[in-house]
Amino acid sequence: MTFDATPPTVRATELRLEQCDRLTVCDLNGVERFLVWGVRWCASQHEDPGFADLCLQDSFDRAGLSACLPAFRRYVAMAHGAPTYCPPAARLGCWRINALEARTLHALACLQADRFGDAWRALTPVCSRTEAARAMLALGEIADALSGLQVRVRVWDAPRHPHSD
């Protein structure tokens, strides 16, 4: 399967973590949209959990990412916590990007680019330090799978801390 080739509406230089709430799914490329959908799907309770699992599995199979679905689920559980109730219309109809989604995309892009420190800094605000290490391992599997498909996630501009690097 190939991802939606529709060009994103913003350049990578306009992807800013501190302004993620100003961006929409339309500002993302195809694989980024897929990953945001996956995070939302895994983070939500479903009326029929069996059917929801089948939908997620089928989507990852079609995307050529079935081998990394267990890692993706582990990552969302670490970063989001237990699934929460969210009506489907709100879950799938929300166009705005939230901080967890933006940080997930940025961390994946950093891992694809071997920028491990930047990936760590992206994850520590959404995970404990222990969980961030585990989250990096899970996202590393996904980053490798995406790279194997020759698919890239764009790096976001993150605020620099005085003692980083």
VEXZA-573923 format. One line per 2 residues: number of its first residue (from 1); for each residue x, y, z negated of C-alpha. Coordinates in steps of 0.001 Angstrom, whole numbers. Example, Ala and Ser with C-alpha at 12.3 -4.5 7.8 and 13.67 -1.06 7.14 Angstrom:
REM VEXZA-573923
1 = 12300 -4500 -7800  13670 -1060 -7140
This chain:
REM VEXZA-573923
1 = 0 0 0  1132 3523 599
3 = 171 6393 -1589  -1875 9338 -407
5 = 429 11373 1804  -1523 14588 1388
7 = 1060 17210 517  762 18658 -2974
9 = -502 22206 -3206  2437 23413 -5297
11 = 6187 23109 -4832  8239 21190 -7369
13 = 9680 24492 -8577  6180 25464 -9745
15 = 5724 22375 -11954  6283 23747 -15457
17 = 5655 21682 -18580  4632 24680 -20669
19 = 2035 25632 -18037  699 22168 -17219
21 = -2840 23155 -18193  -2867 25524 -15200
23 = -2220 22673 -12768  -4746 20276 -11308
25 = -4530 16806 -9817  -4657 18519 -6417
27 = -1231 19991 -7191  249 16486 -7414
29 = 1457 14097 -4740  -145 10684 -4209
31 = 1917 8627 -6645  1644 11358 -9284
33 = -2149 11327 -8920  -2167 7542 -9261
35 = -91 7692 -12436  -2316 10368 -13990
37 = -5354 8237 -13195  -3597 5224 -14769
39 = -2801 7126 -17959  -6394 8316 -18228
41 = -7760 4846 -17543  -5525 3162 -20148
43 = -6151 5882 -22752  -9938 5541 -22540
45 = -12388 3089 -24049  -14624 1432 -21480
47 = -18149 42 -21775  -16973 -3179 -20107
49 = -13309 -3745 -21085  -12997 -6863 -18914
51 = -14125 -5005 -15817  -11874 -2060 -16693
53 = -8885 -4403 -16968  -9715 -5921 -13579
55 = -9942 -2452 -12003  -6582 -1453 -13443
57 = -4948 -4733 -12394  -6382 -4475 -8878
59 = -5204 -881 -8540  -1655 -1716 -9645
61 = -1647 -4792 -7361  -2680 -2689 -4363
63 = -48 -89 -5212  2662 -2763 -5316
65 = 3218 -2104 -9029  1596 -5157 -10624
67 = 4855 -6331 -12204  5144 -3128 -14244
69 = 1518 -2910 -15424  2351 -4467 -18833
71 = 5090 -1836 -19326  2682 918 -18266
73 = 89 -262 -20785  2722 -380 -23536
75 = 3841 3137 -22669  316 4591 -22801
77 = -344 2835 -26123  2852 4341 -27577
79 = 2329 7842 -26195  -1463 8115 -26565
81 = -2293 5706 -29348  -5441 3619 -29390
83 = -7878 4221 -26533  -10500 6838 -27322
85 = -14003 7329 -26083  -14228 9604 -23092
87 = -17248 9600 -20775  -16274 8502 -17247
89 = -17402 11827 -15786  -15054 13699 -18132
91 = -12197 11219 -17713  -12255 11064 -13943
93 = -13830 14436 -13225  -11264 16514 -15100
95 = -8983 18223 -12618  -6632 19787 -15180
97 = -3373 18107 -16167  -2742 17677 -19892
99 = 578 17660 -21733  803 13859 -22014
101 = 238 13442 -18282  2762 16160 -17381
103 = 5383 14770 -19766  4823 11253 -18414
105 = 5421 12430 -14854  8458 14489 -15849
107 = 9999 11629 -17858  9495 9215 -14948
109 = 11087 11667 -12523  14024 12178 -14880
111 = 14526 8426 -15213  14459 8061 -11426
113 = 17177 10726 -11267  19256 9177 -14106
115 = 18592 12213 -16318  18106 10227 -19517
117 = 18506 13165 -21909  15801 15111 -20093
119 = 13501 12075 -20185  14124 11772 -23945
121 = 13315 15461 -24487  10104 15052 -22463
123 = 8908 12141 -24594  9811 13176 -28141
125 = 6943 15706 -28370  4401 12948 -27592
127 = 6058 10000 -29385  7952 9411 -32592
129 = 11712 9034 -32104  11436 5253 -32416
131 = 8518 5102 -30012  10280 7479 -27582
133 = 13128 4976 -27207  10645 2189 -26488
135 = 8667 4474 -24194  11810 5208 -22187
137 = 12372 1479 -21701  8795 985 -20513
139 = 8941 4008 -18204  12317 2815 -16931
141 = 10648 -315 -15546  8061 1838 -13789
143 = 10692 4280 -12492  12690 1375 -11056
145 = 9598 -109 -9408  8683 3247 -7860
147 = 12234 3724 -6609  12089 231 -5112
149 = 8999 1342 -3179  10938 4475 -2125
151 = 8432 6646 -3954  9569 9664 -5954
153 = 7934 11543 -8787  8882 15220 -8897
155 = 10845 16657 -11816  9053 19374 -13765
157 = 10714 22488 -15071  11080 22073 -18821
159 = 12044 24780 -21284  15661 24449 -22351
161 = 16610 24222 -25980  19699 26048 -27249
163 = 21429 22815 -28269  20441 20635 -25296
165 = 23082 19093 -23047
